[in-house]
């Protein structure tokens, strides 16, 4: 299921993928849904300064 705010898009993409796999492989795939969750930004836990191997590299958008 994933994010509830993206339900319609995820369902459509899942259906397209299943149809494509059926055409290509000749068998319907088993696609397990992810647990539903609500929208909310999660932040990763910080690493201690002495354990950050990518010093100077930026991730994300600001």
Secondary structure, DSSP 4 states (H G I P E B T S, - for coil): -EEGGGHHHHHHHHHHHHHHHHHHHSS----PPPPEE------PPPPPGGG-SSTT---S--
